[in-house]
Amino acid sequence: MFVDQATITVRGGNGGNGMVAFRREKYVPKGGPAGGDGGAGGDVVLVVSADCRTLSNFRYQKLYVGENGQPGRSKNQHGAVGSHRRIAVPCGTLVYEGDKVFADLVTLGQELVVAKGGRGGRGNARFATAVNPAPHIVEKGEPGEERSLRLELKLVADVGLIGYPNAGKSTLLAALSSAKPKIGNYQFTTLAPQLGVVEGPDGESFVLADMPGLIEGAHQGTGLGHQFLRHISRAKLLVHVVDVADLTGDPYECLRNVQEELTLYDPALQDRVQLVVANKIDLASTETIEKFKEKLKKNVQVIAVSALLRQGLKPLVYTICNLLANVEPIQDMQETEEVLYSVRKEQDEPKLTVQNGVYVVESKRLHRLVRMTDFTHYENQVRFAVKLKRMGVEGRLRANGAKNGDTVRIGSFEFQLQ
C-alpha cells in the first residue's frame, strides 16, 4: 500500500545516572571520590534509504526511542553510551513539527537527528573541590528529547504525467518503461502515484511518475485532491496527457481545467516547464487534433501519440530529454538547513502562576534540573537551592508574595520555600 503521510513520536534515550563512590584500597587512607559519569542516551535519527519507497512502515509503529545510557560505576568508570535509533525513510520526505518544516530529505544517505539523547549525569568525582574533597553531590541522567513529528512524502520524479482520469497516463507509463500500473476503463484506476524509469536515446534516463487522475475542485480536496497535488511540486517537467478522442468533452477545456487546478493549488506551478501530449490519436480525426493544437498557445509544444499502439513514443522521449537538459533545479528540492535544535538557543524565561495557593513555576530548563537532581542526598538539595537563587527564581517568588513555608511546584516536584 502506498502511504505518503504519517505521524510518529520520537524520544531520545535518557542519560545514565552518575554514581556516588569512594576509593577503598589497602594502604590508601582517605581515598577520594571515584563515582563515574553516566553514559549519554542514544539519538533518534532519520536516514534516507533507497530500500524504503513509502511511509507504510509507520502505519503500525508510532513510537521510536533511543537506547538509554548506562549508569556510572565505581573506580571512575563511565557508563556505556546508548545506541542511536536509526529509522529508514524514503527520498523526498518532509519533516514537520506542528506547521513548521524542519528538513527536506532529498538525498540518499542523508541523516537528520530528530531527538537528541540526554547527557549522562556526572558522578561525585566531578564535584570534588579543595573545600569539599569528599562530595556526595551527583547528577541523574538528563531525559532525552521527545517530540511529535509529521512525515510527508513528496515523490522525487523528473517528469510527472498529469491529466483527467482515463486520459491514458498509465498506458503511456507502461509503454515507456517497465512499470506495470493498473489499467482500466473507469475513473481513478490509479489510486497512488506509480514510478517508472525511461531510457533516453543517448543512454540517459529519467524517472517518470504517473499521478492519479485530476478532476475539477482537486485543490480543495475533491477526488484524490491533495494526495495527488502534493507530489506534483517536485517534478521538473509536467506532461499534460490529453485524450483528444474524448467524445464527452472538449480536449482543450480538459487541459485548461487541469492547468487551473494546478495554479489554484500552487501558483508557482504555472511557471513550471510543461509539455502537452495528445493521446489516442488512433481514435481521433485529423480535424479534431488540428483544432486542439490551434487553441493552444504558440509556445506550447504538443506531441501526438497513441500510447496503446506505441505510436509517436520516440519523438516524445527525445523531446522530454531535451527539455530536462535545460531545466533548472527545482527550488522545492533544495536541502534545507537543519534547524531542529534552534529552540535550545531561545530564552527560556520561567513562568510563574499561583494555583490553589501553590506557586507553580514553568520552565523547560528548571524541569530538566529537577529531573537531574538526586534529592536523597542533602548536598544535592543545597545545590538545587543555590541554582534557583542564581537563576533568579527565588527572587521572583518573593516578589510575587511567596513566604517561607509556601509550597512551590516545578514539574512534578513540590517543596517548601525556606
Secondary structure, 3 states (H helix, E strand, C coil): CCCCEEEEEEECCCCCCCCCCECCECCECCCCECCCCCCCCCCEEEEECCCCCCCHHHCCCCEEECCCCCCCECCCECCCCCCCEEEEECCCEEEEECCEEEEEECCCCCEEEEECCCCCCCCHHHHCCCCCCCCCCCECCCCCCEEEEEEEECCCCCEEEECCCCCCHHHHHHHHCCCCCCCCCCCCCCCCCEEEEEECCCCCEEEEEECCCCCCCHHHCCCCCHHHHHHHCCCCEEEEEEECCCCCCCHHHHHHHHHHHHHHHCHHHHHCEEEEEEECCCCCCHHHHHHHHHHCCCCCCEEECECCCCECHHHHHHHHHHHHHCCCCCHHHCCCCCCCCHHHHCCCCCEEEEECCEEEEECHHHHHHHHCECCCCHHHHHHHHHHHHHCCHHHHHHHCCCCCCCEEEECCEEEECC
